[in-house]
């Protein structure tokens, strides 16, 4: 079993920054890609950023140049640095990963952290 716990959300003014963290814990043998998705009210969940175990990254067009995903493999933690935030970035942000534990290789999601961009 693997648990993901996000932190770092909150209220920020347009143009501001936030850094989200997501720590994986449990009987982890290995972690593959890790990602951040978001879901705004009334909208479908969308993938925002992804980082592979080797460090390759991909971003949604809407956040390229503003968001940076990184990971600390020693801590089983993934980060999302969000700069130049816009009101349309307001959403619940979810961490996800594909991890191998004693249960096998499965996908996992965190419970989410709210990010609100408003003046």
N, C-alpha and C positions, 0 to 999 in steps of 0.2 A: 504494500500500500504506500502511496506517495501523496503527500499533502503540499499544496501550494498556498502561500499566504502573501497577499499583496499589502503594500503600505505606501504612504507618501501622497495620497490624493488630498484634495481640499479645494478651497475657493481661492482663485487668483484673478487679478485684473487682466484685461486684454493686453498683450505684449509681455506679460510676465512669464515666469518659468516654474516648472515643477519637476521633481525627479521621483519616479515611481520605482519601487523595489519589489521583487518577488522571490521569496526563499522557498526552495523545495526541501522537504524533509521526509523521513521515513526509511524504509528498508531499500534504499536506492543502490542499484548495482551500477547503472550508467544512465546518463541523460543525453538525449539526442538534441534536436532543435528545440529552442524555446521562443515563445512569441508573446506579443501583446495584441489584443483585439479590443474593440470598444463597441458599445451599443448605446445609442442615443434614444430618447423616448420616441416611440412610434417608428423606429427604424430597425433594420436588421443588423445583426452583429457583423462587424467588418474587421478583417485583419489589418493591423496598423504597421507592425514591424515584426521581422523574424530574424533569428540568428542561429546559424547551424553550430554544431559542436566544434567545427573548425574555425568559426568566427566570421563566416560569410554572412552578409546582411542583405535584407530586402525590405523595402518600404512602400507603403501606399503612396500614390502620387500626391495625395492631399497633405502629407506630412513631410515629404522629402525636403531636405535642407533645414528643417526645423526640429525634427525629432532624431535622437540617436539611441540605438539599442546597443547594449553591451552585456557581457556576462563575466562572472567570476566562477570558473569551474571548481575551484577549491572550496568555494562556499555554496555551490549549487544555487547561485543567485543570478537573476537577470534584472537589468535596470532599463528604464526608459527615461532619458533626459528630454524634456519637452520645453522648447524655447519658442519665443514669439507666439504665444498661445492666442487663439482666436475664440470667439464665442461658439463657433461651430465645432470646436474641439470638446465641448461639454458632453460628457458621456460617462457611463460606468466602464472602467478599464479592467479587462480580465487578462490574467497571465495564463499561459498554457504551455504544456510540454508533452513530449513523448519520452517516457522513461521506462527503464527495465528494472524490475524489482523481483522479489521472490514469486510474485504473481505472474510474471512474464512482462512483455512489452505492451504498454497501454498508454492511452492519451489521458491527460489530466487537466482540469481547469481549477483555477482559484475562484473565490467567491466574489471578487471584484472590489474595486475602490472607486469612489465617486470623484470625478474631476469636474469642477464648475468654473467656467471662465465668464466673468461678469464684472461690470463696473458698478 
